[in-house]
Amino acid sequence: MSNSHEGQRVPSVTFKTRDDHQWVDLTSDDVFAGKNVIVFSLPGAFTPTCSSSHVPRYNQLTPKFKELGIDEVICVSVNDAFVMDEWKRAQHADRLTFLPDGNGAFSDGMGLLVGKEDLGFGKRSWRYSMLVRDGVVEKMFVEPEEPGDPFHVSDADTMLEYLDPNAEKPLDVTVFSRPGCPYCMRAKGLLNDAGIGFEELVLNRDYTDNTLRAVANATTYPQVFINGDLVGGSEDLEKWLENRTAKAA
C-alpha cells in the first residue's frame, strides 16, 4: 500500500459529528486550516490492535506532541459519530479528537479506502498516520500491503521520532495500591509532585494479592513499576526520584 499524499492537500469533505446531542458538520478546513495536526487512521472502532495499541499510545504521547507544536491529534475511522463517541469514552482517550468518516469519503479521497468484505466490515480505511500542516500533508506513514492487519509504522512512537528524534518519552508507571493505604497515598503524591503520570491498580478491584505476588513477589503496598522495572514501595520510589533528579542536574 503506497498511496502517499505528501505535499498535497487533504481531501475536501464534510465530517458528520455530534456535539451535545446535536449534529455538527465539520469541513476539512474546519479541521485542518491554520493548524498543525497529526492524523492516525485505522480499520475500525473497538477492533483489537486499534484499541489495545494504536489509540492508547497516541493518547499517552499527545502532551509531548503538543510540546512540539502540534495543535491536535485526530483518530479517523470509517464509523459513525455515535460509535466513535462511545469508543472515545471506552478508551478514556480525552486527549484525542475522534473524527467519524462514516461514508468513507475522507479515506477514499486519501486513496486508502479498502475492501474488508471478507471480515464483514465493508469498506474501511487502511491503517496509516500523517502530519498535516495547514491542510497540506507533510509526512505519511502508510502500513505495508501484507496479509492481516499490519501495524509497523503508523504508531505514535514513529511519529514522535519523525518530529524530534531526541524527544524524551514519558515514563510508563503503574502503582499497585490498596484502599486506605497511607503509603500508597504518599507514593501517588510523590509522582504527582514530580509531574509523572501513572496508572493505578487497586486491590480487589483490579487485581488480587495473588497477582501482586506473581508479578512483584511482594505482599506490601504500594508496589511501583517504572518502564517494566519494579521500584518498590513509597520509600524506594522517593530514593528513585532523588537519583533521577541528581542525574538530571
C-alpha positions as CSV (number, residue, x, y, z in Angstrom):
1,M,0.0,0.0,0.0
2,S,2.0,3.0,-1.3
3,N,-0.6,5.8,-1.5
4,S,1.3,8.8,-0.3
5,H,-0.2,12.3,-0.5
6,E,2.9,14.1,0.8
7,G,2.9,17.6,-0.5
8,Q,-0.8,17.5,-1.4
9,R,-3.8,19.0,0.4
10,V,-6.1,16.7,2.3
11,P,-9.4,15.8,0.7
12,S,-12.2,18.4,1.0
13,V,-15.0,16.6,2.7
14,T,-17.6,17.2,5.4
15,F,-17.5,15.2,8.6
16,K,-20.8,14.4,10.3
17,T,-20.1,14.8,14.1
18,R,-22.1,15.0,17.3
19,D,-21.7,17.7,19.9
20,D,-24.0,17.8,23.0
21,H,-26.6,15.7,21.2
22,Q,-26.7,17.9,18.1
23,W,-25.4,17.1,14.7
24,V,-22.4,19.3,13.7
25,D,-20.9,19.4,10.2
26,L,-17.2,20.0,10.2
27,T,-15.4,20.6,6.9
28,S,-11.8,19.8,6.1
29,D,-11.0,23.5,6.5
30,D,-12.6,23.5,10.0
31,V,-10.4,20.6,11.0
32,F,-7.1,21.5,9.3
33,A,-6.8,25.1,8.2
34,G,-4.2,27.1,10.1
35,K,-3.3,24.1,12.4
36,N,-0.5,21.5,12.8
37,V,-2.4,18.2,13.0
38,I,-1.5,14.6,13.5
39,V,-3.9,12.1,12.0
40,F,-3.9,8.4,12.5
41,S,-6.5,6.3,10.7
42,L,-7.4,2.7,11.3
43,P,-9.8,0.0,10.2
44,G,-12.4,0.2,12.9
45,A,-13.6,1.3,16.4
46,F,-13.4,-1.4,19.1
47,T,-11.1,-3.6,17.0
48,P,-8.1,-5.3,18.7
49,T,-5.0,-3.5,17.6
50,C,-6.8,-0.2,17.4
51,S,-8.0,-0.4,21.0
52,S,-5.0,-2.1,22.6
53,S,-2.1,-0.2,20.9
54,H,-2.9,2.4,18.4
55,V,-5.3,4.7,20.3
56,P,-3.7,4.3,23.8
57,R,-0.2,5.3,22.8
58,Y,-1.3,8.3,20.8
59,N,-3.4,9.4,23.8
60,Q,-0.4,9.0,26.0
61,L,2.0,10.9,23.8
62,T,-0.3,13.8,22.9
63,P,1.1,16.1,25.6
64,K,4.6,15.5,24.1
65,F,3.3,16.2,20.6
66,K,1.8,19.5,21.8
67,E,5.1,20.5,23.3
68,L,6.5,20.1,19.7
69,G,3.9,22.4,18.2
70,I,1.1,20.1,17.3
71,D,-2.4,21.6,17.8
72,E,-4.5,18.5,17.7
73,V,-4.2,14.7,17.4
74,I,-7.0,13.1,15.5
75,C,-8.2,9.5,15.2
76,V,-10.1,8.8,11.9
77,S,-12.2,5.7,11.2
78,V,-14.9,4.7,8.9
79,N,-17.5,4.6,11.6
80,D,-20.4,6.8,12.5
81,A,-20.3,9.6,15.1
82,F,-22.2,7.6,17.7
83,V,-19.7,4.7,17.6
84,M,-16.7,7.0,17.6
85,D,-18.0,8.9,20.6
86,E,-18.7,5.7,22.5
87,W,-15.3,4.3,21.6
88,K,-13.6,7.5,22.9
89,R,-15.3,7.2,26.2
90,A,-14.5,3.5,26.5
91,Q,-10.8,4.2,25.7
92,H,-10.7,7.1,28.2
93,A,-8.9,8.9,25.3
94,D,-9.8,12.5,26.3
95,R,-6.6,14.0,24.8
96,L,-7.6,12.9,21.3
97,T,-10.2,14.0,18.8
98,F,-12.2,11.1,17.3
99,L,-13.4,12.1,13.8
100,P,-16.1,9.9,12.1
101,D,-15.6,9.2,8.4
102,G,-18.9,7.4,8.3
103,N,-19.2,7.2,4.5
104,G,-15.5,6.7,3.9
105,A,-15.3,10.0,1.9
106,F,-12.1,11.2,3.5
107,S,-10.4,7.7,3.4
108,D,-11.4,7.4,-0.3
109,G,-10.0,10.8,-1.0
110,M,-6.7,9.8,0.5
111,G,-6.7,6.7,-1.8
112,L,-6.8,4.5,1.3
113,L,-10.3,3.1,1.4
114,V,-10.0,-0.7,1.1
115,G,-12.4,-3.6,1.0
116,K,-12.8,-5.6,4.2
117,E,-15.8,-7.6,3.0
118,D,-14.2,-10.9,3.9
119,L,-14.5,-9.8,7.5
120,G,-18.0,-8.4,7.1
121,F,-16.7,-4.8,7.6
122,G,-17.5,-3.5,4.1
123,K,-15.2,-0.6,3.1
124,R,-12.7,0.6,5.7
125,S,-9.6,2.7,6.0
126,W,-6.2,1.3,5.6
127,R,-4.0,1.9,8.7
128,Y,-1.8,5.0,8.3
129,S,-0.7,8.2,10.1
130,M,0.2,11.6,8.8
131,L,1.4,15.0,9.8
132,V,-0.7,17.8,8.2
133,R,0.3,21.5,8.4
134,D,-2.4,24.0,7.3
135,G,-4.2,21.4,5.3
136,V,-1.1,20.1,3.4
137,V,0.3,16.6,4.1
138,E,3.9,16.9,5.2
139,K,4.7,13.3,6.1
140,M,2.8,10.0,5.8
141,F,3.5,6.6,7.4
142,V,1.4,4.0,5.5
143,E,1.4,0.4,6.6
144,P,2.8,-2.1,4.1
145,E,0.4,-4.1,2.0
146,E,0.6,-7.5,3.6
147,P,-1.9,-10.1,5.0
148,G,-3.8,-9.3,8.2
149,D,-3.7,-6.0,9.9
150,P,-0.1,-4.7,9.7
151,F,1.0,-2.3,12.4
152,H,4.6,-1.3,11.9
153,V,5.0,2.4,11.0
154,S,1.8,4.3,11.8
155,D,2.3,4.1,15.6
156,A,2.7,7.1,17.8
157,D,6.4,6.5,18.6
158,T,7.3,6.5,14.9
159,M,5.6,9.9,14.5
160,L,7.4,11.2,17.6
161,E,10.7,10.1,16.2
162,Y,9.9,12.0,13.0
163,L,9.1,15.2,14.8
164,D,12.0,15.0,17.2
165,P,14.5,12.1,17.2
166,N,15.8,13.2,20.6
167,A,12.4,13.7,22.3
168,E,12.3,12.2,25.8
169,K,9.4,9.8,26.0
170,P,7.1,9.8,29.1
171,L,7.7,7.1,31.7
172,D,5.4,4.1,31.9
173,V,4.4,4.0,35.5
174,T,1.9,1.7,37.4
175,V,1.1,1.8,41.1
176,F,-0.3,-1.3,42.7
177,S,-2.3,0.1,45.7
178,R,-4.9,-0.9,48.2
179,P,-7.7,1.2,49.7
180,G,-6.9,3.2,52.8
181,C,-3.1,2.7,52.4
182,P,-1.2,5.8,53.6
183,Y,2.0,4.7,51.9
184,C,0.1,4.3,48.6
185,M,-1.1,7.9,49.0
186,R,2.4,9.0,49.6
187,A,3.7,7.3,46.5
188,K,1.0,8.8,44.4
189,G,1.7,12.2,45.9
190,L,5.4,11.9,45.1
191,L,4.6,11.0,41.5
192,N,2.2,13.9,41.1
193,D,4.7,16.3,42.6
194,A,7.3,15.1,40.1
195,G,4.8,15.6,37.2
196,I,4.9,11.9,36.4
197,G,1.7,10.4,35.1
198,F,0.8,6.9,36.3
199,E,-1.9,4.2,36.2
200,E,-3.2,2.9,39.4
201,L,-4.4,-0.7,40.0
202,V,-6.5,-1.1,43.2
203,L,-6.5,-4.3,45.3
204,N,-9.7,-6.4,45.0
205,R,-11.0,-4.0,42.2
206,D,-8.4,-4.6,39.5
207,Y,-6.3,-7.4,40.9
208,T,-5.9,-9.7,44.0
209,D,-2.9,-10.3,46.3
210,N,-2.1,-13.4,44.2
211,T,-1.4,-11.1,41.2
212,L,0.9,-8.9,43.3
213,R,2.9,-11.9,44.5
214,A,3.1,-13.2,40.9
215,V,4.4,-10.0,39.3
216,A,6.3,-8.4,42.2
217,N,7.0,-11.2,44.7
218,A,5.7,-8.8,47.3
219,T,2.8,-8.6,49.8
220,T,3.2,-5.0,50.9
221,Y,1.7,-1.9,49.4
222,P,2.2,0.1,47.2
223,Q,4.4,-1.6,44.6
224,V,5.5,0.8,41.9
225,F,6.7,-0.3,38.5
226,I,8.5,2.1,36.1
227,N,9.3,1.2,32.5
228,G,9.0,-2.5,33.3
229,D,11.2,-2.4,36.4
230,L,10.0,-2.9,40.0
231,V,10.9,0.1,42.0
232,G,9.1,-0.9,45.2
233,G,7.3,1.0,47.9
234,S,7.0,4.7,48.7
235,E,10.5,4.9,50.3
236,D,12.0,3.1,47.3
237,L,10.2,5.5,45.0
238,E,11.4,8.5,46.9
239,K,15.0,7.3,46.5
240,W,14.4,6.6,42.8
241,L,13.1,10.1,42.3
242,E,16.1,11.6,44.2
243,N,18.5,9.7,42.0
244,R,16.7,10.8,38.9
245,T,16.9,14.4,39.9
246,A,20.6,14.1,40.7
247,K,21.3,12.6,37.3
248,A,19.5,15.4,35.5
249,A,21.4,18.1,37.4
